[in-house]
């Protein structure tokens, strides 16, 4: 007669849960290892290839060609790689928060028009520069950087507040269409604003508008790093309210959560993450949309305690991988960062649409 108290592996739910947790730990370790490998590969590959030993010599100040390699690493590759790490982690975390806040699987800073708002804010700063004169801003370089971020943040915040107000009255699909229309409206306003600037300022904006991590330099990091870190810390602090919001605002309120305050904090976090990255790197598309879905699939969970650090790691890895592809020593250099992101992101978006019943069954 079998022992009724005997617990086997097959019928023990705790065993399956332990196995799943171990798999997630392994995934985090592999993601961290992949991030380190990509980081070193970004520093080594380019028009001039550097070995691992040459990278170490340049970083720690030894070796015969240390001066040349140090210039390549410190002035070109290291700022770009650090910007990719910060940008990927920030946009991944912002996308996860926005998808939860709007309960919309296709929400991110681009599809909701936030990035277009940031672009409009930067365009207004560029127009102001044309009026005031670049000589004045050169004397106030640090304030100039803050002005770009402030313009980007203000435009992003205004669009986000408008989208949250509208989301109470419209469906998921209608909200996305409204966000896209806001984006087109912002693009039209950007053209009008740039029409009143000079040719040089227009070219500066056009170069920034392509989206690239290569335009970030050391003088930008004193503004970029604190703002992104503040947004990442807020996103980690808000994992419990985000989990509650998955089940709806009424349920979250029944748990004693201050829904209005939580929404404001999540909004602030999303703006702190998306606005400075957009201000210095330009509009980086698809990362905020794709990374949360990849993490949900990899970690097999909707728990933000697991997803939030996951999107930061995976976002940084994907951003570095895309940047690495763009900056490979190609004979003809026509690749852009957003083109590579589109090749990664568009299939994921199509998969989400086909997988989501409410999006698949939409009819006009």
N, C-alpha and C positions, 0 to 999 in steps of 0.2 A: 504493500500500500504506500503510495507516494506521500511524502511529508508535506502537509499543507502549508507549513511555514517556510518551506524552502523557496528561495528566490533565485531564479535563473536570470541569465543575461537577457534572454529574449523578452521576459515579461516584467523587467525592472525598468521603469521610466527614468530613474535616476542614472542608470548606466548609460542610456542613450543621451541624456542631457550632459553627462560628464564627457562623453565622446565628442559631442558637438562643441562644448567649451574648449576642449583640447584642440579641435580643428581650428577654431577661431584664434587661439593663441598661436598656433603654427602659422596661420595666415598673417597675423600681425608681425610675427618674426620675419616671414618671407617678404612682407611689404617693406619693413625696415631695411632688410638686407638689399632688396631691389633699389630702394631709395639711395642707399650708400653707393651701390655700383653705378647707378645712373649719374649720381653727383660726380664721381671720379671720371666717368666716361665723358661727361660734358666738359670737364676741365682738360681732358686729354685730346679730344678729337676736334679738328678744325682744319683751316688751311695749313697750319703747322701742327703736326702730330707730336704729342709729348708722351713719354713713357711714364709709368707710375713713379719711378725713381726721380725723374726730372720734375714731376709735379711736387714731390716732397722737397726736393732741393730748392725749388722756387718758393714754396711756402715757408720753409724754415731757413732760407738764406745761405745755402751752401751750393757748391758746384761752379764749374768754369763759366758756363753760359747762364749763370744765375740771373744777371741783369736783364737779358733778353726774355728769358722764360718768365721772370717775375712780372715784366711789363705785360706779356700776353695773358698771364693768369689774373693778375690783380686789376688791370685796367679794362680787360675785355671779357674774359670768360667767367670769372668768379662773381661779379655783380649780376651778370645775366642769369647765371645758374641759381643764385640766391633769390633773384626776382621770380624765377620759375617756381621755386619751392614755395615761396610766400604766396605767389599768385594762385598756384594750383590748390594749395591748402585753403586759402581764403575763399576762392570761388566755389570749391566743393562744399565747404561748410555753409556758405551763403545759400547755395542751391538747395541743400537739404532743409534748411530752416524755412525757405520760401515755399517749398513743396508741402511741408507740414502745415505752415501757417495758412496757406490757401487751400489745403487739401486737394492739390492739383498735381498730377504726376508730370506735367509738362511745364511747370513753373520754374523759371530761373530769372536771373537779372536781365537777360536779353529778351526772352519771350514776354515778360511783363512790362517791358518798356523802361526798366530802371537804367539800363546801360545807355539807352538813347537820351534819357534825362541827364545822365552824367556827361555824355558827349556835348549836349547843349550847354551845360554849365561850363565846360572847358572852352567851348567856342566863344562864350561870352567873355571869359577871362582873356582869351586871345584877342578878341576885338578891343577889350579895354587896354591891352598892351599896345595895340596899334595906335590908340588915341593918346595914351600917356607917353609912350615912347619906350623903346627897349633900354635906353641908357639909364632911365630911372629904375627899372626893374633889375638891371645888372647891379646897381648899388644896394638893392634890397633882395638879393638872390634868395635868401631863405624865406622871406615873406612872399616872394614870387611863387615858391614851391607850395607854401601854405595856401596861397590864393587859388592855385590850380586845384588842390584837394578840396578847398572850401566850395569852389564852384561845382566841382563834380559831386560832392556830397549833397549840396543843396538841391541840385537837379534830381539826383537819385531819390532823396527824401520826399520831395514834392510828388514825384510820380508814384512812389510806394504808398504814401498816404492816400492819394487819389484811388489807387487800385484796391486798397483795403476797404475804402468806403464803398466802392462799386461792387466788390465781391459779395456784399450782403444781399444784393438784389438780382444778380445775374448768375447763369450757370457756368460750369467750368469752361465749356467751349466758347461761350460768349465773352468770358473774361479774357481768354487768350486772344480772341479776335480784337477786343478792345485794346489790349496791351500792344498788339502789333500795329494797330492804327495810331496809338500814341507814339510808337516808335517812328512811324512814317511821318507823323506831324512834326516830331522833334527834328527829324532829318531835314524836312522842309525849312523849319526855322533856322537850322544850322546854316543852310545855304544862304538864307537871307542875311544872317549875321555876318558870315564870311564875305558877302558881297561888299560890305562897307569896310573891309580890312585891306591892307596892302598885299602885294603879290608874295612878298617874303613870308608874312604871317600865314597867308593861305597855304603856302607850301609846307610850313611847319605843321599846321593842323592836318594836312593831307598825309604827311609822313606818320604822324602820331595815330591817325585814324586807321591805319593798316592793322594795328595790334601786333606788338612784339615785346618780348622781354629784353631785347638788346638795347632798348632806349633808356634803361634804368642805370644810373651811375651812383657812385658812392655818396654824392651830396644829396641824393634823394632818400637814402635810407633813414636818416634821422627823423623824417616825417613818416615814411612808409611803414617802417618796422613797428613803432609804438601803436599806430592806429590799427594795423592788422592784428598785432598781438592782443590788443584790447578787444577787438571783435572776436577773436578765437577764444579768449577767456570767457567772454559773455556767452558764447555759443555752448561752451562746456558747462557753464553754470546753469544754463537753461534746458539741459537735457530732460529733467523731470517734467517741467511744464510742457515741453514739446511732446513727450510721451502721452501726457494727459490730453493734449489737443488732437492727437490722432483719433480719439473717440468722440470728438466734438466739443464745442465750447460749453454746452450745457452740462455735460458730464464733468468737464474740467472744473466748472464752477461748483458743482455738487461736491467735489473733493476739497473745497475750501480754497481753491486757487483764485487769485485776483486776475481774471482773464484780461482785463483792459491793461493792467500794468505789465503783464507778461507779454502781450502783443507789442506794447511799446518797446520793451527791452529787446525782443526778437527783431523788431524793425531797426532799432539802433545798431544791433549786432550786424544785421545784413548790410546796412549802409556803411558801417566801419570796415566791413570786409570787401564790399564790391567797389565803393567809391575811390579809395586811394589806389587800388590796383588798376582801375580804369583810368584814373588820372595820369599815372606814370607809364602804364603799359599799353594804353589804348583799349578798345573794346575787344576782349578775349572771349570768343564765342564757344558755346557747347560744353565747356568744362562744368559749369554749375548745373547743367541739365543732365549730363551723362553720368558723372561720378557717383551721385547718390544711388542711381539705379544699379550701377555695377557693384556697389558695396552691398546693397540689399541682396543681390544675387549671390555674391561671394560669401557673405557672412550669414546668409539665410535668416535674417531677422529684420524687424522694424524698430527694435529697441535703440533709441538714440544714444544710450550709454555705450553701445558698441559701434553704432554707425558714425557718431561724431568724430572719434579719433580715426575711424576707418576712412572717412571721406577726406580727412586731412592728409593721411599717408598716401592713399591712392591718388588723390588730386595732385599732390606734389609729384608723384611718379609719372602720371600721364602728362603733366605739363612739361616736365624735364624730357620725357621721351619725344614729345612733339617738337620741342625746341631743338633737341638733338638732331632729329630728322631734317629740320629746316636748315641747320647750320653745318650739315655734313659738307665736305669739300666737293660740291658738285661742279661740273664743268660749266653748266648753265644754271644760274641761280634764279629760278622763277617761283620756287615754293614759298608760300606765306604760312604763318602760324595758323591762321584761321582756316586755311585750306586743309591743312593736316588735321586740325580739330574736326572739321566737317566730315572728313573721311572716316574718322573714328566715331563721331557723334551721330551722324545722320542714320546709320543702320540701327543704332540703339533707340533713337526716337521712333523709327518705324516699328521696331519690335514692341516698344511701349504702347503705341497706338493699337497694334494688332492684338496685344495681350489684354488691354483694358477694354472691358465690355462697353462701358459708357461712352468711350471715345470711338469705338468701332461701330457702334449702332447709331451714331449721330446722323440725323437726316434733316434736310432743309425742306 
